[in-house]
Amino acid sequence: MSILLQQPGALTTDPFIVNVASAEFDLFTAGHNLPILTNILLINTTGSAVTILLEYNDGSNDYQLDETVSIAANGRLDRDFNIAMRQGDVVKITAGTADALHGFISRLEGGGST
């Protein structure tokens, strides 16, 4: 189920991950609404563990959001955050196994711009 609320300050949940490749994959790029990243939920849809790395890029530098994590077979990773993003900032994932993850990213969106 995907919940998309359009009013400013609303919690927005979108499906962003389907068949994440082994290379870096951009989960979300901040737009002009200045979102606050609140949660990432990743679900391993395979029968084997998958290693992942979550990173935040501010346009110049990558910052690790979590240690490298192994998601158990048919397991999930649920992480809460409180990160104010600027337009163009990116949340990225690197997965050790292709076609293994589905997930959701939740954020609060304001009405401002940069």
Beta strands, then each sheet from edge to edge (+ up, - down):
strand 1: 10-18
strand 2: 24-29
strand 3: 36-44
strand 4: 50-57
strand 5: 62-64
strand 6: 69-71
strand 7: 76-84
strand 8: 90-95
strand 9: 101-109
sheet 1: 1+ 9- 3+ 7-
sheet 2: 2+ 8- 4+ 5-
sheet 3: 2+ 8- 4+ 6-
end
